[in-house]
Amino acid sequence: MSAPAAPAPAAPPAAPPVQPVKRHHWIVRLTHWLTFVLLVGMITSGLQIYTAYARFGERGEPSYVNAFEGQRFPAWSKLGGWLAGGLNWHFTLMWPLIFGGLLYLSYLVASGEWRSLLFRPRDIKGAIEMQKYYLRLRKEHPAQGKHNPLQKLAYTFIIFLGMLSVLTGFAIYKPTQFSWLTALFGGFQAARYWHFWAVWLFTAFLIVHVILVFVVDPSSLRAMITGWYRGRFPSHD
Amino acid sequence: MIDRRAFLRLAAAAGPASLVSACGWDGGNTVRPLLLDVSRVNDWVGEKILYSQRRLAPLYDVSQRSQQLPMYFISPEMPMLRDPKSWRLQVAGLVRQPLTLSLDDLQAMPRTTYTVKHHCVEGWSAIATWHGVPFSAIAERCGMSPQARYVRFDSFDSGYFNGWDLASAMHPQTILAYGLNDNPLPVSHGAPLRLYAPTKLGYKMTKYLVSVTFTADRPGGYWEDQGYPWFGGV
């Protein structure tokens, strides 16, 4: 807090004026919302595609462990109407999703902002303190920069999950042309399996992410839209 | 604390997405043509950038063959020839010498055998051994014209057909198969002759073949004309 010293000692301490800080570059805001909309489209068209063969494993071989084996997903969760429709949505939305992701990563590197986002070994201690705070084992919120260590961990994870989704996607899309990549993931069926797992990790992230925004720091939503942050954690690094 | 404008903008972003996913929408008459345009771009990317005629599909050992290999055809009943002996393959179009080939003629030509993984557009895969004549040997024998850019494969399965780009057809692993797993090709898998290539999705591999036509214009396909990706390469 960088509140100026109160000039008149008689007055009760007023709430320090909130200085808005510029938090998110337009590229970050644009790619954030673009990714959100595209990801919804990718997941829903992906569920439509999954419905055509709702299991994992070579023909004639046992299935992989999968809670959604044979699952009929409800109509509202599927995009495309039938397999070809799902494929065409999926193979259309994948391009802006990939290019948006590359734009975002380029921005992180070029601006140096990756430093305040990437979770590194030195963040482990801070992550434990942060977890203690959430578990009410410590009272005061640990000091933090733009993101706290748990946020760094979550955002670093989601970037790697995005990369994994794209790579497993290509391994499924062209398993012969990219046979080395498909082999890296354990084969065509295994690549499908990891690609499908990514859906549920993205979904879980999305739910926790939105809950934390509203419970912990609602001003961060406005910051992701306007770029300006007026909340509790204005420090910048 | 929560900004109303922020909510409105969030709703503006999420609205179309949830609307679109509301009813299994294939894009309707407005968006569907755009999706098909992108699908054509993807065909181009698939053929010109991601595909290489020199890149071979991985081979498997015969011990890795799948226990199951699903069959499928579009006719209400399994397409069968009344008189298999009189069956001939017609090779025509942009060629110097149109051909009429019997199964014996085909089996007397160079023979390719490989054990490869089959990829279905639905998401299943299975390993099997295929035996047949390389398509490039047919192209050579009929004297394919330099104007030929595509190949159309027709069947006796209720008019099922496929159009192929020439590069994929001339791939060393593209064959006209008359054998499966050391046996003659079963009727359930397209007897007497079917197209096979481990570089394509299953629906691109025409079964129950009757003719091969070299063309300058791009032929469609049974599923391709209904919206499935035309290139269908894997």
Interface residues (C-beta under 8 A of the other chain):
Chain A: W33 F36 V37 V40 G41 T44 Q48 I49 Y50 A52 Y53 E58 R59 G60 E61 A75 W76 S77 K78 L79 G80 G81 W82 L83 A84 G85 L87 N88 W89 F91 T92 W95 Y173 K174 P175 T176 Q177 F178 S179 A183 F188 Q189 R192 F214 P218 S219 L221 R222 I225 T226
Chain B: M1 I2 D3 R5 A6 R9 L10 A13 A14 P16 A17 S18 V20 S21 A22 C23 G24 W25 D26 G27 R32 L34 L35 L36 V38 S39 N42 G46 L50 Y51 S52 R55 A57 P58 S66 Q67 Q68 L69 P70 K117 H119 C120 V121 E122 G123 W124 S125 A126 I127 P198 T199 W223 Q226 G227 Y228 P229 G233 V234
